[in-house]
Amino acid sequence: EDEGDIKFEGKSLKGQTIKERAAYISYVMQNPNQMICKQMIFDEVALGLRLNGVPESEIGERVEKALKICGLNKFRKWPISALSYGQKKRVTIASMLVMNPKILILDEPTAGQDYHHYTEIMEFLKSLNDQGVTIVMITHDMHLMLEYTPHAIVIHDGEKIGDASAVEILTNEEIANKASLKITSLYELAIKAGIADPTGFVQNFIDYERGHNHE
């Protein structure tokens, strides 16, 4: 089997056109203002369906479902200009969800967010993941990576240099130094305290915090 051949649910991505991949992979840009091109929320979320020739009778139902999932249904008749930055972010996610993707890729989903909106967006993405949508995030936020992602891949100069749990990545000094990442301070604390398994200590701490924060 070709090592460069990536498969998802038994389907090979190799040789597929962008259109074929777009049938189950959706991408959300970092800045929602770079994606939005319609004035009204409903029209923005419906755009992809209309471009793909989906009948209007089906569009209404699918848009309403996506808006409900994103907590935007009560705003469906609003102009996008009336929304906050975080709400616009949700509109762009809804415009991708309406296409029924299997994989949702987000570029820096929490960039420019305060803690409240940061948590709101991440908990929302976690709920989508719980519903069966695979979430892939591109981020430089190491705290986000530790708190929310079970697995991390590190790319440096076009090369994959790390492929493990987020905790293993951020307690690996070789990877951190090569990719200019900061080792988590929890790992440094464990080392200074002489804890025998510093990586395990970090994992246990994150697991506890995750469970405590989401009760």
ChimeraX attribute file (.defattr): number of C-alpha atoms within 10 A of each C-alpha:
attribute: neighborCount
match mode: 1-to-1
recipient: residues
	/A:1	4
	/A:2	6
	/A:3	5
	/A:4	8
	/A:5	11
	/A:6	11
	/A:7	10
	/A:8	10
	/A:9	6
	/A:10	7
	/A:11	10
	/A:12	12
	/A:13	15
	/A:14	12
	/A:15	9
	/A:16	11
	/A:17	9
	/A:18	10
	/A:19	9
	/A:20	11
	/A:21	15
	/A:22	16
	/A:23	13
	/A:24	15
	/A:25	19
	/A:26	19
	/A:27	18
	/A:28	22
	/A:29	16
	/A:30	19
	/A:31	17
	/A:32	19
	/A:33	12
	/A:34	10
	/A:35	16
	/A:36	18
	/A:37	12
	/A:38	14
	/A:39	12
	/A:40	17
	/A:41	27
	/A:42	25
	/A:43	19
	/A:44	21
	/A:45	28
	/A:46	24
	/A:47	18
	/A:48	16
	/A:49	21
	/A:50	13
	/A:51	8
	/A:52	9
	/A:53	10
	/A:54	12
	/A:55	10
	/A:56	12
	/A:57	8
	/A:58	10
	/A:59	20
	/A:60	12
	/A:61	11
	/A:62	19
	/A:63	26
	/A:64	20
	/A:65	17
	/A:66	24
	/A:67	24
	/A:68	15
	/A:69	18
	/A:70	22
	/A:71	15
	/A:72	21
	/A:73	17
	/A:74	10
	/A:75	17
	/A:76	18
	/A:77	12
	/A:78	15
	/A:79	15
	/A:80	22
	/A:81	11
	/A:82	12
	/A:83	14
	/A:84	10
	/A:85	17
	/A:86	18
	/A:87	19
	/A:88	21
	/A:89	24
	/A:90	23
	/A:91	27
	/A:92	24
	/A:93	25
	/A:94	28
	/A:95	27
	/A:96	25
	/A:97	26
	/A:98	22
	/A:99	21
	/A:100	17
	/A:101	18
	/A:102	17
	/A:103	20
	/A:104	22
	/A:105	19
	/A:106	19
	/A:107	16
	/A:108	16
	/A:109	24
	/A:110	21
	/A:111	13
	/A:112	13
	/A:113	14
	/A:114	11
	/A:115	10
	/A:116	8
	/A:117	15
	/A:118	17
	/A:119	14
	/A:120	15
	/A:121	20
	/A:122	16
	/A:123	14
	/A:124	16
	/A:125	22
	/A:126	16
	/A:127	14
	/A:128	17
	/A:129	15
	/A:130	10
	/A:131	9
	/A:132	10
	/A:133	17
	/A:134	16
	/A:135	15
	/A:136	16
	/A:137	17
	/A:138	15
	/A:139	15
	/A:140	12
	/A:141	13
	/A:142	14
	/A:143	12
	/A:144	17
	/A:145	20
	/A:146	23
	/A:147	15
	/A:148	15
	/A:149	16
	/A:150	11
	/A:151	15
	/A:152	20
	/A:153	13
	/A:154	18
	/A:155	12
	/A:156	12
	/A:157	7
	/A:158	7
	/A:159	8
	/A:160	10
	/A:161	16
	/A:162	19
	/A:163	13
	/A:164	13
	/A:165	16
	/A:166	23
	/A:167	25
	/A:168	19
	/A:169	25
	/A:170	26
	/A:171	21
	/A:172	17
	/A:173	16
	/A:174	15
	/A:175	19
	/A:176	18
	/A:177	11
	/A:178	10
	/A:179	15
	/A:180	11
	/A:181	18
	/A:182	14
	/A:183	19
	/A:184	19
	/A:185	12
	/A:186	18
	/A:187	22
	/A:188	14
	/A:189	14
	/A:190	17
	/A:191	14
	/A:192	10
	/A:193	10
	/A:194	10
	/A:195	13
	/A:196	10
	/A:197	11
	/A:198	19
	/A:199	20
	/A:200	16
	/A:201	17
	/A:202	23
	/A:203	18
	/A:204	13
	/A:205	13
	/A:206	17
	/A:207	13
	/A:208	11
	/A:209	12
	/A:210	14
	/A:211	10
	/A:212	9
	/A:213	7
	/A:214	7
	/A:215	5
